């Protein structure tokens, strides 16, 4: 947005989106988390237990909607591109890197 050459006033909206919640991923009821005993017992009764494969899938797949919309989506490529965007755009700009190859070699 910093390098936009003309004003976008009145023509642009920025929406910050979070990743999917555990409830959204597993298709379970969702409500704000609380720590009282009755709430936690009720929540436990409507949630499926997670096995180790479920936990690892959440860790490796993350919570990005596109990774769940298509089971065949290459999550390694997705996250490589995601991290690369930060390295090439944000970190490069902050560190004022002129030569990207030199940046990767150093």
C-alpha positions in Angstrom: 0.0 0.0 0.0 2.9 2.3 0.6 3.9 2.5 -3.0 0.4 3.1 -4.4 0.6 6.2 -6.6 -2.9 7.5 -6.3 -5.3 8.0 -3.4 -7.7 5.1 -3.0 -9.8 7.0 -0.5 -13.4 5.8 -0.7 -12.5 3.0 -3.1 -10.6 0.5 -1.0 -11.3 -1.5 2.2 -8.8 -3.5 4.1 -10.1 -6.5 5.9 -7.8 -8.5 8.2 -8.8 -12.1 8.2 -7.8 -14.8 10.7 -7.3 -18.4 9.8 -9.9 -21.0 10.4 -10.8 -22.0 13.9 -10.6 -25.6 15.1 -14.4 -25.7 15.1 -14.6 -24.5 11.5 -12.0 -27.0 10.4 -13.8 -30.0 12.1 -17.3 -28.7 11.5 -18.2 -28.4 15.1 -20.2 -25.8 17.1 -18.3 -22.6 17.7 -18.7 -20.1 20.5 -16.3 -17.9 22.5 -14.0 -19.7 24.8 -14.5 -19.5 28.5 -12.8 -21.2 31.4 -15.7 -22.1 33.7 -16.3 -25.8 34.4 -19.8 -26.1 33.0 -18.8 -24.6 29.7 -15.7 -26.8 29.4 -17.7 -30.0 30.2 -20.4 -29.0 27.7 -17.7 -28.3 25.1 -16.1 -31.6 25.7 -19.4 -33.4 25.1 -19.9 -32.0 21.6 -16.3 -32.2 20.4 -14.7 -35.2 18.8 -11.5 -36.4 20.4 -8.4 -35.6 18.3 -5.9 -38.3 17.6 -2.3 -37.7 16.9 -2.8 -37.6 13.1 -5.5 -34.9 13.5 -3.0 -32.8 15.6 -0.2 -33.2 13.1 -2.5 -32.3 10.2 -3.5 -29.1 12.0 0.2 -28.3 12.6 1.4 -29.0 9.1 -1.7 -27.7 7.2 -2.2 -24.6 9.4 -5.5 -22.8 9.3 -5.6 -21.2 5.9 -8.9 -21.7 4.2 -7.5 -22.5 0.7 -5.6 -25.5 2.2 -8.9 -27.0 3.4 -11.0 -26.1 0.3 -8.9 -28.4 -1.9 -7.5 -31.6 -0.3 -5.0 -31.9 -3.1 -3.5 -28.4 -2.5 0.2 -28.5 -2.1 0.7 -27.1 1.4 4.5 -27.1 1.2 4.3 -24.9 -1.9 1.7 -22.7 -0.3 3.9 -22.0 2.8 7.1 -21.7 0.8 5.4 -19.0 -1.2 4.0 -17.4 1.9 7.4 -17.2 3.7 9.1 -16.2 0.4 6.7 -13.2 0.1 7.8 -12.0 3.5 11.5 -12.5 2.7 11.4 -10.9 -0.7 9.1 -8.0 0.1 9.1 -7.1 3.8 12.5 -8.2 5.0 14.2 -7.1 1.8 12.6 -3.7 2.1 13.4 -3.4 5.9 17.0 -4.5 5.4 17.3 -2.4 2.3 18.7 -5.3 0.3 19.6 -4.4 -3.2 20.8 -7.8 -4.5 18.4 -10.5 -3.7 20.9 -13.3 -4.5 23.4 -11.8 -2.1 20.7 -11.7 0.5 20.0 -15.4 0.2 23.8 -16.3 0.1 24.6 -14.3 3.3 
